[in-house]
Amino acid sequence: MTRESVRLGMATEGGPEETTVSDRGMVTVPANLRRQLDIEPGDKLRWSTDEEGALSVEIVHQREGVFDDFEPVDAGETNAVEVEREFGAE
């Protein structure tokens, strides 16, 4: 999981972008900003404001699986039937 912050209102390539908030409170991140900031499906946007009311968005990239940091463990070959005979069924 990687993070980067973007302050809304700051200059971006191609100038400012504008979107409309839907009646359900949803907005669309413009395609050129998604490309520029490498925002992909599944990434999260964390919204916050400061004391002056300036809005900031932190991009939380969700590219890694939950277990990506774990090293694989070789458990050898197992046979569930033999294990069940040895230890009993639950």
C-alpha positions as CSV (number, residue, x, y, z in Angstrom):
1,M,0.0,0.0,0.0
2,T,1.5,3.3,-1.0
3,R,0.3,6.8,-0.3
4,E,0.6,10.3,-1.8
5,S,-1.2,13.5,-0.9
6,V,-2.7,15.9,-3.4
7,R,-3.9,19.3,-2.3
8,L,-7.0,20.3,-4.2
9,G,-6.8,23.6,-6.0
10,M,-3.1,23.2,-6.8
11,A,-2.0,23.5,-10.4
12,T,-2.0,20.2,-12.3
13,E,-0.9,19.5,-15.8
14,G,-3.5,20.9,-18.2
15,G,-5.0,23.3,-15.7
16,P,-7.8,23.0,-13.3
17,E,-10.5,20.3,-13.5
18,E,-14.1,20.5,-12.6
19,T,-16.6,17.8,-11.7
20,T,-20.2,17.8,-10.4
21,V,-21.3,16.2,-7.2
22,S,-24.2,13.8,-7.8
23,D,-27.4,13.7,-5.7
24,R,-25.8,10.8,-3.9
25,G,-22.6,12.8,-3.0
26,M,-20.5,11.0,-5.6
27,V,-17.8,12.6,-7.9
28,T,-15.8,11.3,-10.8
29,V,-12.0,11.8,-10.8
30,P,-11.3,13.1,-14.3
31,A,-9.5,10.6,-16.5
32,N,-6.4,12.8,-17.1
33,L,-5.9,13.2,-13.3
34,R,-6.4,9.5,-12.8
35,R,-3.6,8.9,-15.3
36,Q,-1.4,11.6,-14.0
37,L,-1.7,10.5,-10.4
38,D,-1.8,6.7,-11.2
39,I,-5.2,6.2,-9.6
40,E,-6.6,2.8,-10.5
41,P,-9.8,0.9,-9.6
42,G,-9.6,-0.2,-5.9
43,D,-7.4,2.7,-4.8
44,K,-8.8,4.8,-2.0
45,L,-9.1,8.5,-1.6
46,R,-8.8,9.9,1.9
47,W,-10.4,13.3,2.2
48,S,-9.5,15.9,4.9
49,T,-9.7,19.6,5.6
50,D,-7.4,21.9,7.5
51,E,-8.2,24.8,9.9
52,E,-8.8,27.2,7.0
53,G,-11.2,24.7,5.2
54,A,-8.7,23.8,2.4
55,L,-9.5,20.3,1.1
56,S,-6.8,17.7,0.7
57,V,-7.0,14.2,-0.8
58,E,-4.6,11.4,0.0
59,I,-4.4,8.7,-2.5
60,V,-4.0,5.2,-1.0
61,H,-2.9,2.8,-3.7
62,Q,-4.3,-0.7,-3.1
63,R,-2.0,-2.6,-5.5
64,E,-0.7,-5.2,-3.0
65,G,-2.5,-8.2,-1.7
66,V,-3.0,-8.7,2.0
67,F,-0.4,-11.4,2.2
68,D,2.2,-10.0,-0.2
69,D,4.6,-9.3,2.7
70,F,4.7,-12.9,3.8
71,E,7.3,-15.3,2.7
72,P,6.0,-18.6,1.3
73,V,6.5,-21.6,3.6
74,D,7.1,-25.1,2.2
75,A,4.8,-27.4,4.3
76,G,5.7,-30.4,2.2
77,E,3.0,-32.6,0.7
78,T,0.0,-33.3,2.9
79,N,-2.8,-35.7,2.6
80,A,-5.9,-34.6,4.4
81,V,-7.2,-38.2,4.8
82,E,-4.0,-39.4,6.5
83,V,-4.0,-36.3,8.8
84,E,-7.6,-36.9,9.7
85,R,-6.8,-40.6,10.6
86,E,-3.8,-39.6,12.7
87,F,-5.4,-36.7,14.6
88,G,-9.1,-37.5,14.3
89,A,-11.9,-35.6,12.6
90,E,-13.2,-32.4,14.3
